[in-house]
Amino acid sequence: MLRSRWLPALYRWPRQVFTGLAVVVGGLLLPGCFQLREPEPAAASSEWIQPTQVDLLLANFATAVQRVNAANYERSFSGPDFRFVPDPTSAGSTPALFANWSVPEEVTYFTSLRRRTPTGTINSLVLSDRRDQLYTTDSVEVSALYELRISQQDTAFRAGLLQGNIRLILRRRNNEWRIVAWRDQRTGPGLCWTDLKKYFSTR
């Protein structure tokens, strides 16, 4: 049975012994006047690729973040099994907010962000120094450094660049991979992904 300090009785965070592989998903912020985004068009589903491989799931996830596609973002996660572990510094005085953070909370924050994102915007997500740890044929951990650049219209949240370490536990069921756990950790003095979720989950 796999064990972990942060996901009881499931997984162990590995030592970093694997060579890195960079996954770069670039983006360009397109200009446009602020307006509330329309619901996802039916054509947006064409951006989804059946995630029969780990890299296909990561590509789906990255594309959903880039294009602020809430439907495909939600599809990247494994329903009630999913758990998010925030950066403890960013969680700060609101640990209860993340105590039972699962897919509904991901959807709430991401939809809120989408409403404040100008139409035509494409965010930028860069993953580097990637390391994969295979636990079984149907479970793997992926860790990487990330740089997420966003453009949104809420002036109270000033950060355009978020940086940290992302650690994902992926599981395969019915020949499709999904994210079952996500741990965030800041790597510098700036804001990280936890700060983005914390702010927009309550807006």
Helices and strands as residue ranges (DSSP letters): E 21-25, G 42-47, H 54-67, H 70-75, G 79-81, E 83-85, H 88-91, G 95-98, H 103-115, E 124-136, E 139-149, E 161-173, E 176-185, H 193-200
